[in-house]
Structure formats: structure tokens, C-alpha cells
Amino acid sequence: MTRAFVALGSNLERPARQIRAAFAALALLPGTRLVRASSLYRTTPVGYLDQPDFINAVAELDTELAPADLLQALFAIETDFGRVRSFRNAPRILDLDLLWFQGVVLNGSDLILPHPRMHERAFVLYPLAELAPDLAIGTHGSAAELAAHCPSAGIERLQVEDNESSE
């Protein structure tokens, strides 16, 4: 089994519920076990700003899948949830990004590992640091160090009761 981290995001159709259902879908992937799921975080949009806030989280997986196969499985889950890719940074029902895959550094046309912008994104770093504070993000530093230096404006860790109101 190989350790991997996946970022989850949603800002349409009851986003907190979409994220929780996506955690369950990840747990059902063949040869894969959901080890832990982060808290949910409400975050402001990046890029295209005229859209609702997002609910973001990170999942830690143990998987027997190869990185490319895991990526294809993530795309299939997005499709099953009704994801439509209309334009860059568009609102979405579900977005799943393969962030990190143990022992793999890859710079392919379809997949780059570790994810090339994860060290810049609070909506990834905060939930990732919750699960794996010591995880090295390439040569940039640990998840906790990067999160500590990443602006926290526009990100809020939700409490369980907030999760329900984000439905």
C-alpha cells in the first residue's frame, strides 16, 4: 500500500454533503483505504471570484493503485457526482486533486506530483497540515510550516454544527 493525499472541493449543491459523500466514494475505490479525512474548511474562491464560497478538505489514502490509475479513479468520481468542466476555476459540484503520492515525483502532461501549486494554497495547506503536519512538500517545506506562513484570510475551519449549515 502507498500513502497518497487528495484535495476535495465543492461549492455547488450542498457542498458539505458533497465532500462527505466524496470521502465515502474514495473509501470504496478498489485496492484503496481511506485512512483519515480532515475537517471541512469554508474558503473564498480563487481565480474566478463571482461564485459561492467553497468547502474544502483533504483525504489521506493507502492505495495499491498506480498514480495514473488513482487519477483516473478521481476523475470517474467527479463525473459520477455530476462535475462539468465549463471554464477554469468555475463553480463545481466536486473537484478532486491528487496532491501527493508517496515516493513519486512526476512531471507528465496529465499528472504532476507533488501537485505544483499546493504549497501556495491555504485551502489545501490547512486541511493537509491537520492530517500530516510533517509532510514535506517538495523542497518548499513541511505542510505545517507552509500553512503557518500562508495567509489565513478567507479560510475558516468548520465545526460539526457548521457542517450541517453548509448543506
MDTraj code that builds the backbone (N, CA, C; nanometers):
import mdtraj as md
import numpy as np

residues = "MET THR ARG ALA PHE VAL ALA LEU GLY SER ASN LEU GLU ARG PRO ALA ARG GLN ILE ARG ALA ALA PHE ALA ALA LEU ALA LEU LEU PRO GLY THR ARG LEU VAL ARG ALA SER SER LEU TYR ARG THR THR PRO VAL GLY TYR LEU ASP GLN PRO ASP PHE ILE ASN ALA VAL ALA GLU LEU ASP THR GLU LEU ALA PRO ALA ASP LEU LEU GLN ALA LEU PHE ALA ILE GLU THR ASP PHE GLY ARG VAL ARG SER PHE ARG ASN ALA PRO ARG ILE LEU ASP LEU ASP LEU LEU TRP PHE GLN GLY VAL VAL LEU ASN GLY SER ASP LEU ILE LEU PRO HIS PRO ARG MET HIS GLU ARG ALA PHE VAL LEU TYR PRO LEU ALA GLU LEU ALA PRO ASP LEU ALA ILE GLY THR HIS GLY SER ALA ALA GLU LEU ALA ALA HIS CYS PRO SER ALA GLY ILE GLU ARG LEU GLN VAL GLU ASP ASN GLU SER SER GLU".split()
xyz = np.array([
    [0.0847, -0.1183, 0.0000],
    [0.0000, 0.0000, 0.0000],
    [0.0893, 0.1248, 0.0000],
    [0.0459, 0.2249, -0.0729],
    [0.1184, 0.3503, -0.0852],
    [0.0323, 0.4633, -0.0318],
    [0.0930, 0.5523, 0.0409],
    [0.0233, 0.6671, 0.1001],
    [0.0049, 0.7752, -0.0062],
    [-0.1134, 0.8346, -0.0087],
    [-0.1439, 0.9431, -0.1022],
    [-0.2378, 1.0410, -0.0335],
    [-0.2352, 1.1666, -0.0813],
    [-0.3259, 1.2692, -0.0306],
    [-0.4034, 1.3282, -0.1470],
    [-0.5330, 1.3474, -0.1237],
    [-0.6243, 1.4010, -0.2252],
    [-0.6957, 1.5217, -0.1660],
    [-0.6990, 1.6316, -0.2427],
    [-0.7749, 1.7507, -0.2027],
    [-0.9156, 1.7384, -0.2576],
    [-1.0131, 1.7832, -0.1787],
    [-1.1536, 1.7818, -0.2179],
    [-1.2086, 1.9230, -0.2080],
    [-1.2918, 1.9623, -0.3037],
    [-1.3553, 2.0936, -0.3005],
    [-1.4912, 2.0894, -0.3668],
    [-1.5823, 2.1701, -0.3155],
    [-1.7167, 2.1810, -0.3720],
    [-1.7756, 2.3154, -0.3329],
    [-1.8517, 2.3759, -0.4271],
    [-1.9251, 2.4966, -0.3901],
    [-2.0642, 2.5001, -0.4520],
    [-2.1118, 2.3851, -0.4957],
    [-2.2466, 2.3752, -0.5515],
    [-2.3227, 2.2593, -0.4882],
    [-2.4551, 2.2734, -0.4859],
    [-2.5446, 2.1637, -0.4465],
    [-2.5074, 2.1012, -0.3120],
    [-2.5154, 2.1840, -0.2079],
    [-2.4897, 2.1394, -0.0714],
    [-2.3467, 2.0878, -0.0554],
    [-2.2497, 2.1783, -0.0649],
    [-2.1087, 2.1394, -0.0709],
    [-2.0590, 2.0510, 0.0437],
    [-2.0992, 2.0767, 0.1659],
    [-2.0519, 1.9921, 0.2765],
    [-2.0988, 1.8487, 0.2567],
    [-2.2191, 1.8332, 0.2125],
    [-2.2708, 1.6982, 0.1851],
    [-2.1933, 1.6338, 0.0697],
    [-2.1588, 1.7121, -0.0325],
    [-2.0819, 1.6582, -0.1455],
    [-1.9453, 1.6071, -0.0963],
    [-1.8816, 1.6829, -0.0101],
    [-1.7494, 1.6432, 0.0396],
    [-1.7594, 1.5161, 0.1234],
    [-1.8571, 1.5096, 0.2100],
    [-1.8730, 1.3883, 0.2914],
    [-1.9016, 1.2674, 0.2036],
    [-1.9839, 1.2836, 0.1007],
    [-2.0127, 1.1727, 0.0081],
    [-1.8875, 1.1353, -0.0712],
    [-1.8063, 1.2334, -0.1041],
    [-1.6820, 1.2047, -0.1764],
    [-1.5843, 1.1259, -0.0896],
    [-1.5785, 1.1559, 0.0401],
    [-1.4958, 1.0748, 0.1304],
    [-1.5405, 0.9291, 0.1229],
    [-1.6705, 0.9071, 0.1259],
    [-1.7232, 0.7705, 0.1178],
    [-1.6879, 0.7051, -0.0166],
    [-1.6949, 0.7806, -0.1245],
    [-1.6601, 0.7275, -0.2565],
    [-1.5121, 0.6907, -0.2631],
    [-1.4261, 0.7720, -0.2040],
    [-1.2835, 0.7404, -0.2011],
    [-1.2582, 0.6104, -0.1250],
    [-1.3313, 0.5892, -0.0170],
    [-1.3154, 0.4678, 0.0633],
    [-1.3551, 0.3424, -0.0134],
    [-1.4359, 0.3580, -0.1182],
    [-1.4826, 0.2428, -0.1971],
    [-1.3947, 0.2126, -0.3185],
    [-1.2920, 0.2923, -0.3422],
    [-1.2052, 0.2656, -0.4571],
    [-1.1359, 0.1305, -0.4391],
    [-1.1200, 0.0553, -0.5468],
    [-1.0554, -0.0760, -0.5352],
    [-0.9101, -0.0621, -0.4879],
    [-0.8718, -0.1533, -0.3993],
    [-0.7348, -0.1525, -0.3501],
    [-0.6973, -0.0280, -0.2746],
    [-0.7943, 0.0398, -0.2174],
    [-0.7695, 0.1690, -0.1520],
    [-0.8435, 0.1743, -0.0193],
    [-0.7780, 0.2349, 0.0777],
    [-0.8392, 0.2538, 0.2093],
    [-0.8302, 0.4008, 0.2457],
    [-0.9428, 0.4588, 0.2893],
    [-0.9445, 0.5944, 0.3427],
    [-0.8886, 0.5867, 0.4847],
    [-0.7703, 0.6442, 0.5041],
    [-0.7040, 0.6393, 0.6346],
    [-0.7636, 0.7443, 0.7267],
    [-0.7680, 0.8691, 0.6769],
    [-0.8227, 0.9793, 0.7563],
    [-0.8796, 1.0854, 0.6646],
    [-0.9741, 1.1599, 0.7187],
    [-1.0332, 1.2736, 0.6487],
    [-1.0156, 1.3962, 0.7370],
    [-0.9768, 1.5063, 0.6766],
    [-0.9596, 1.6300, 0.7523],
    [-1.0947, 1.6891, 0.7897],
    [-1.0874, 1.7922, 0.8698],
    [-1.2056, 1.8750, 0.8937],
    [-1.2450, 1.9405, 0.7625],
    [-1.3636, 1.9984, 0.7609],
    [-1.4079, 2.0758, 0.6460],
    [-1.3734, 2.2224, 0.6709],
    [-1.3367, 2.2912, 0.5621],
    [-1.2979, 2.4314, 0.5688],
    [-1.3789, 2.5110, 0.4675],
    [-1.4353, 2.6226, 0.5123],
    [-1.5013, 2.7154, 0.4207],
    [-1.3937, 2.8103, 0.3698],
    [-1.3863, 2.8254, 0.2367],
    [-1.2822, 2.9089, 0.1774],
    [-1.3411, 2.9974, 0.0686],
    [-1.2793, 3.1125, 0.0515],
    [-1.3218, 3.2019, -0.0560],
    [-1.2650, 3.1517, -0.1883],
    [-1.3332, 3.1805, -0.2993],
    [-1.2860, 3.1340, -0.4297],
    [-1.1516, 3.1950, -0.4679],
    [-1.0800, 3.1219, -0.5522],
    [-0.9523, 3.1663, -0.6077],
    [-0.9690, 3.1736, -0.7585],
    [-0.9134, 3.2749, -0.8191],
    [-0.9240, 3.2879, -0.9651],
    [-1.0527, 3.3588, -1.0025],
    [-1.1538, 3.2833, -1.0362],
    [-1.2856, 3.3375, -1.0692],
    [-1.3605, 3.3634, -0.9380],
    [-1.3854, 3.4901, -0.9061],
    [-1.4366, 3.5267, -0.7736],
    [-1.5877, 3.5361, -0.7644],
    [-1.6585, 3.5457, -0.8751],
    [-1.8033, 3.5635, -0.8745],
    [-1.8731, 3.4284, -0.8632],
    [-1.8582, 3.3664, -0.7457],
    [-1.9174, 3.2356, -0.7199],
    [-1.9244, 3.2135, -0.5689],
    [-2.0013, 3.1129, -0.5250],
    [-2.0127, 3.0872, -0.3813],
    [-1.8802, 3.0409, -0.3208],
    [-1.8690, 3.0569, -0.1889],
    [-1.7548, 3.0021, -0.1163],
    [-1.7484, 2.8510, -0.1358],
    [-1.6296, 2.7967, -0.1162],
    [-1.6062, 2.6532, -0.1280],
    [-1.6043, 2.5876, 0.0088],
    [-1.6311, 2.4593, 0.0088],
    [-1.5998, 2.3726, 0.1210],
    [-1.4853, 2.2850, 0.0720],
    [-1.3739, 2.2848, 0.1473],
    [-1.2553, 2.2090, 0.1101],
    [-1.2146, 2.1144, 0.2214],
    [-1.1418, 2.0109, 0.1834],
    [-1.0903, 1.9127, 0.2783],
    [-0.9784, 1.8363, 0.2099],
    [-0.9125, 1.7491, 0.2863],
    [-0.8094, 1.6606, 0.2329],
    [-0.8341, 1.5206, 0.2881],
    [-0.8098, 1.4213, 0.2027],
    [-0.8200, 1.2805, 0.2416],
    [-0.6825, 1.2160, 0.2353],
    [-0.6514, 1.1361, 0.3343],
    [-0.5315, 1.0538, 0.3327],
    [-0.5731, 0.9124, 0.2942],
    [-0.5067, 0.8576, 0.1935],
    [-0.5390, 0.7244, 0.1433],
    [-0.4185, 0.6325, 0.1533],
    [-0.4445, 0.5039, 0.1678],
    [-0.3484, 0.3979, 0.1384],
    [-0.4038, 0.3294, 0.0155],
    [-0.3210, 0.3140, -0.0888],
    [-0.3730, 0.2587, -0.2131],
    [-0.2739, 0.1643, -0.2791],
    [-0.3273, 0.0682, -0.3490],
    [-0.2481, -0.0203, -0.4336],
    [-0.2472, 0.0305, -0.5775],
    [-0.3267, 0.1329, -0.6066],
    [-0.3343, 0.1869, -0.7419],
    [-0.2073, 0.2647, -0.7759],
    [-0.1691, 0.2622, -0.9020],
    [-0.0602, 0.3465, -0.9511],
    [-0.1114, 0.4903, -0.9575],
    [-0.0225, 0.5891, -0.9567],
    [-0.0681, 0.7285, -0.9592],
    [-0.1645, 0.7600, -1.0743],
    [-0.1340, 0.7176, -1.1952],
    [-0.2211, 0.7463, -1.3102],
    [-0.3573, 0.6784, -1.2941],
    [-0.3588, 0.5582, -1.2373],
    [-0.4859, 0.4884, -1.2156],
    [-0.5682, 0.5565, -1.1070],
    [-0.5009, 0.6041, -1.0029],
    [-0.5724, 0.6782, -0.8984],
    [-0.6296, 0.8066, -0.9557],
    [-0.5540, 0.8772, -1.0378],
    [-0.6040, 0.9988, -1.1003],
    [-0.7283, 0.9697, -1.1843],
    [-0.7251, 0.8636, -1.2628],
    [-0.8424, 0.8277, -1.3445],
    [-0.9623, 0.7930, -1.2559],
    [-0.9370, 0.7274, -1.1429],
    [-1.0452, 0.6962, -1.0492],
    [-1.1046, 0.8239, -0.9902],
    [-1.0208, 0.9235, -0.9623],
    [-1.0696, 1.0517, -0.9108],
    [-1.1565, 1.1213, -1.0149],
    [-1.1124, 1.1203, -1.1414],
    [-1.1938, 1.1787, -1.2489],
    [-1.3288, 1.1079, -1.2592],
    [-1.3289, 0.9759, -1.2438],
    [-1.4543, 0.8995, -1.2525],
    [-1.5491, 0.9381, -1.1392],
    [-1.4955, 0.9582, -1.0187],
    [-1.5799, 1.0014, -0.9064],
    [-1.6385, 1.1386, -0.9367],
    [-1.5558, 1.2319, -0.9860],
    [-1.6069, 1.3648, -1.0219],
    [-1.7211, 1.3536, -1.1229],
    [-1.7039, 1.2707, -1.2225],
    [-1.8083, 1.2521, -1.3245],
    [-1.9341, 1.1933, -1.2628],
    [-1.9178, 1.0944, -1.1755],
    [-2.0339, 1.0341, -1.1075],
    [-2.1108, 1.1367, -1.0255],
    [-2.0418, 1.2356, -0.9720],
    [-2.1053, 1.3397, -0.8922],
    [-2.1676, 1.4491, -0.9788],
    [-2.1436, 1.4446, -1.1100],
    [-2.2027, 1.5422, -1.1999],
    [-2.1131, 1.6594, -1.2330],
    [-1.9837, 1.6451, -1.2124],
    [-1.8900, 1.7549, -1.2433],
    [-1.8946, 1.7887, -1.3916],
    [-1.9046, 1.9176, -1.4194],
    [-1.8983, 1.9702, -1.5554],
    [-1.7815, 2.0682, -1.5585],
    [-1.6921, 2.0517, -1.6543],
    [-1.5755, 2.1408, -1.6677],
    [-1.6084, 2.2469, -1.7715],
    [-1.6632, 2.3605, -1.7251],
    [-1.7068, 2.4653, -1.8172],
    [-1.5954, 2.5656, -1.8473],
    [-1.5228, 2.6124, -1.7446],
    [-1.4092, 2.7020, -1.7640],
    [-1.3211, 2.6937, -1.6399],
    [-1.1980, 2.7405, -1.6527],
    [-1.1006, 2.7337, -1.5429],
    [-1.1551, 2.8054, -1.4196],
    [-1.1438, 2.7391, -1.3040],
    [-1.1863, 2.7927, -1.1734],
    [-1.3366, 2.8158, -1.1648],
    [-1.4141, 2.7466, -1.2481],
    [-1.5598, 2.7595, -1.2461],
    [-1.6173, 2.6970, -1.1188],
    [-1.7402, 2.7367, -1.0814],
    [-1.8084, 2.6676, -0.9723],
    [-1.8195, 2.5183, -1.0057],
    [-1.8181, 2.4340, -0.9029],
    [-1.8228, 2.2908, -0.9301],
    [-1.8840, 2.2122, -0.8153],
    [-1.9482, 2.1046, -0.8550],
    [-2.0069, 2.0132, -0.7567],
    [-1.8972, 1.9433, -0.6787],
    [-1.7935, 1.8986, -0.7504],
    [-1.6848, 1.8282, -0.6834],
    [-1.5566, 1.8432, -0.7641],
    [-1.4503, 1.8723, -0.6933],
    [-1.3166, 1.8785, -0.7519],
    [-1.2270, 1.7915, -0.6657],
    [-1.1590, 1.6972, -0.7283],
    [-1.0648, 1.6102, -0.6593],
    [-0.9288, 1.6259, -0.7237],
    [-0.8282, 1.6592, -0.6438],
    [-0.6924, 1.6764, -0.6945],
    [-0.5971, 1.5832, -0.6214],
    [-0.5213, 1.5059, -0.6980],
    [-0.4166, 1.4230, -0.6395],
    [-0.3009, 1.5153, -0.6035],
    [-0.2739, 1.5267, -0.4747],
    [-0.1741, 1.6218, -0.4251],
    [-0.0348, 1.5625, -0.4150],
    [-0.0285, 1.4417, -0.3623],
    [0.0992, 1.3831, -0.3240],
    [0.0837, 1.2326, -0.3266],
    [0.1862, 1.1657, -0.3739],
    [0.1861, 1.0192, -0.3825],
    [0.3231, 0.9731, -0.3362],
    [0.3256, 0.8937, -0.2310],
    [0.4495, 0.8543, -0.1637],
    [0.5546, 0.8022, -0.2620],
    [0.6723, 0.8641, -0.2559],
    [0.7848, 0.8178, -0.3353],
    [0.7808, 0.8560, -0.4821],
    [0.6830, 0.9369, -0.5235],
    [0.6697, 0.9686, -0.6655],
    [0.6883, 1.1185, -0.6893],
    [0.7800, 1.1498, -0.7783],
    [0.7951, 1.2838, -0.8324],
    [0.7761, 1.2671, -0.9820],
    [0.6802, 1.3400, -1.0362],
    [0.6396, 1.3189, -1.1749],
    [0.6075, 1.4528, -1.2380],
    [0.6490, 1.4714, -1.3628],
    [0.6187, 1.5945, -1.4344],
    [0.5676, 1.5567, -1.5737],
    [0.4496, 1.4941, -1.5761],
    [0.3909, 1.4499, -1.7014],
    [0.2918, 1.5515, -1.7551],
    [0.2426, 1.5240, -1.8740],
    [0.1450, 1.6159, -1.9342],
    [0.0087, 1.6058, -1.8657],
    [-0.0237, 1.4883, -1.8099],
    [-0.1534, 1.4685, -1.7444],
    [-0.1465, 1.4733, -1.5922],
    [-0.0265, 1.4566, -1.5370],
    [-0.0143, 1.4473, -1.3922],
    [0.1219, 1.4999, -1.3486],
    [0.1189, 1.5923, -1.2528],
    [0.2405, 1.6444, -1.1914],
    [0.2308, 1.6155, -1.0418],
    [0.3341, 1.5504, -0.9881],
    [0.3391, 1.5173, -0.8450],
    [0.4738, 1.5580, -0.7883],
    [0.4757, 1.6164, -0.6693],
    [0.3599, 1.6679, -0.5968],
    [0.2876, 1.7753, -0.6786],
    [0.1622, 1.7990, -0.6407],
    [0.0811, 1.8987, -0.7111],
    [0.1594, 2.0309, -0.7160],
    [0.1685, 2.0932, -0.8336],
    [0.2590, 2.2075, -0.8497],
    [0.2220, 2.3348, -0.7748],
    [0.0978, 2.3503, -0.7323],
    [0.0584, 2.4742, -0.6636],
    [0.0093, 2.4513, -0.5205],
    [0.0196, 2.3292, -0.4714],
    [-0.0344, 2.3015, -0.3381],
    [0.0348, 2.3819, -0.2290],
    [0.1617, 2.4151, -0.2456],
    [0.2355, 2.4893, -0.1424],
    [0.1924, 2.6355, -0.1341],
    [0.1089, 2.6814, -0.2290],
    [0.0627, 2.8208, -0.2315],
    [-0.0816, 2.8367, -0.1869],
    [-0.1514, 2.7288, -0.1638],
    [-0.2967, 2.7338, -0.1473],
    [-0.3401, 2.7010, -0.0051],
    [-0.3915, 2.8017, 0.0631],
    [-0.4393, 2.7813, 0.2002],
    [-0.5478, 2.6747, 0.2053],
    [-0.6342, 2.6696, 0.1036],
    [-0.7444, 2.5733, 0.1064],
    [-0.6957, 2.4295, 0.0959],
    [-0.5699, 2.4092, 0.0579],
    [-0.5064, 2.2769, 0.0598],
    [-0.4206, 2.2623, 0.1850],
    [-0.3408, 2.3630, 0.2150],
    [-0.2427, 2.3515, 0.3228],
    [-0.3046, 2.3361, 0.4609],
    [-0.4116, 2.4072, 0.4893],
    [-0.4708, 2.3984, 0.6234],
    [-0.5240, 2.2577, 0.6525],
    [-0.6068, 2.1991, 0.5647],
    [-0.6507, 2.0623, 0.5951],
    [-0.5382, 1.9602, 0.5848],
    [-0.4418, 1.9804, 0.4949],
    [-0.3291, 1.8880, 0.4832],
    [-0.2437, 1.8914, 0.6099],
    [-0.2155, 2.0109, 0.6608],
    [-0.1367, 2.0235, 0.7836],
    [-0.2080, 1.9614, 0.9033],
    [-0.3395, 1.9624, 0.9007],
    [-0.4171, 1.8964, 1.0072],
    [-0.3878, 1.7464, 1.0083],
    [-0.3790, 1.6853, 0.8898],
    [-0.3580, 1.5405, 0.8793],
    [-0.2106, 1.5009, 0.8859],
    [-0.1245, 1.5792, 0.8223],
    [0.0158, 1.5401, 0.8079],
    [0.1063, 1.6625, 0.8216],
    [0.1180, 1.7169, 0.9402],
    [0.1938, 1.8410, 0.9574],
    [0.3390, 1.8304, 0.9117],
    [0.3992, 1.7138, 0.9237],
    [0.5404, 1.6971, 0.8892],
    [0.5626, 1.6565, 0.7441],
    [0.4573, 1.6431, 0.6666],
    [0.4717, 1.6014, 0.5276],
    [0.5526, 1.7051, 0.4508],
    [0.6609, 1.6614, 0.3859],
    [0.7451, 1.7505, 0.3061],
    [0.6785, 1.7753, 0.1717],
    [0.6610, 1.9016, 0.1377],
    [0.6009, 1.9428, 0.0107],
    [0.7154, 1.9811, -0.0825],
    [0.7670, 1.8831, -0.1541],
    [0.8812, 1.9071, -0.2410],
    [0.9944, 1.9701, -0.1609],
    [1.0520, 2.0762, -0.2138],
    [1.1601, 2.1471, -0.1445],
    [1.1105, 2.2724, -0.0728],
    [0.9778, 2.2882, -0.0668],
    [0.9188, 2.4104, -0.0115],
    [0.9112, 2.4112, 0.1407],
    [0.9084, 2.2942, 0.2030],
    [0.8954, 2.2856, 0.3474],
    [0.7854, 2.1877, 0.3852],
    [0.7571, 2.1791, 0.5146],
    [0.6530, 2.0880, 0.5615],
    [0.5154, 2.1537, 0.5473],
    [0.4132, 2.0699, 0.5481],
    [0.2759, 2.1213, 0.5379],
    [0.2477, 2.2212, 0.6497],
    [0.2906, 2.1906, 0.7718],
    [0.2657, 2.2821, 0.8845],
    [0.3394, 2.4141, 0.8678],
    [0.4667, 2.4083, 0.8254],
    [0.5431, 2.5322, 0.8048],
    [0.4798, 2.6186, 0.6969],
    [0.4407, 2.5561, 0.5875],
    [0.3798, 2.6312, 0.4787],
    [0.2458, 2.6900, 0.5192],
    [0.1649, 2.6127, 0.5921],
    [0.0350, 2.6630, 0.6378],
    [0.0539, 2.7813, 0.7326],
    [0.1562, 2.7739, 0.8176],
    [0.1818, 2.8826, 0.9132],
    [0.2185, 3.0130, 0.8431],
    [0.2730, 3.0049, 0.7243],
    [0.3142, 3.1240, 0.6507],
    [0.2164, 3.1608, 0.5397],
    [0.1080, 3.0872, 0.5289],
    [0.0080, 3.1128, 0.4250],
    [-0.1030, 3.2005, 0.4846],
    [-0.1419, 3.3058, 0.4170],
    [-0.2469, 3.3932, 0.4710],
    [-0.3739, 3.3149, 0.5044],
    [-0.4288, 3.3429, 0.6208],
    [-0.5485, 3.2714, 0.6651],
    [-0.6771, 3.3449, 0.6306],
    [-0.6664, 3.4625, 0.5721],
    [-0.7875, 3.5362, 0.5337],
    [-0.8658, 3.4536, 0.4330],
    [-0.9957, 3.4412, 0.4574],
    [-1.0819, 3.3690, 0.3646],
    [-1.0895, 3.2201, 0.3885],
    [-1.0330, 3.1713, 0.5005],
    [-1.0434, 3.0290, 0.5321],
    [-1.0895, 3.0127, 0.6763],
    [-1.1867, 2.9234, 0.6941],
    [-1.2452, 2.9019, 0.8266],
    [-1.2706, 2.7530, 0.8455],
    [-1.2118, 2.6971, 0.9506],
    [-1.2363, 2.5561, 0.9840],
    [-1.3763, 2.5461, 1.0411],
    [-1.4558, 2.4565, 0.9853],
    [-1.5941, 2.4427, 1.0289],
    [-1.6049, 2.3461, 1.1460],
    [-1.6935, 2.3796, 1.2379],
    [-1.7284, 2.2883, 1.3455],
    [-1.8391, 2.1971, 1.2932],
    [-1.8661, 2.0887, 1.3632],
    [-1.9666, 1.9925, 1.3149],
    [-2.1002, 2.0600, 1.2887],
    [-2.1422, 2.1481, 1.3781],
    [-2.2716, 2.2141, 1.3572],
    [-2.2682, 2.3060, 1.2337],
    [-2.1496, 2.3653, 1.2048],
    [-2.1359, 2.4472, 1.0844],
    [-2.1457, 2.3620, 0.9593],
    [-2.0970, 2.2390, 0.9660],
    [-2.1039, 2.1482, 0.8516],
    [-2.2484, 2.1329, 0.8068],
    [-2.3363, 2.1189, 0.9037],
    [-2.4776, 2.0994, 0.8699],
    [-2.5376, 2.2246, 0.8053],
    [-2.4955, 2.3418, 0.8532],
    [-2.5493, 2.4645, 0.7961],
    [-2.4928, 2.4923, 0.6573],
    [-2.3847, 2.4257, 0.6211],
    [-2.3247, 2.4411, 0.4883],
    [-2.3897, 2.3465, 0.3878],
    [-2.4860, 2.2718, 0.4346],
    [-2.5567, 2.1789, 0.3445],
    [-2.6212, 2.2594, 0.2381],
])
top = md.Topology()
chain = top.add_chain()
for i, resn in enumerate(residues, 1):
    res = top.add_residue(resn, chain, resSeq=i)
    for name in ("N", "CA", "C"):
        top.add_atom(name, md.element.get_by_symbol(name[0]), res)
traj = md.Trajectory(xyz[None], top)
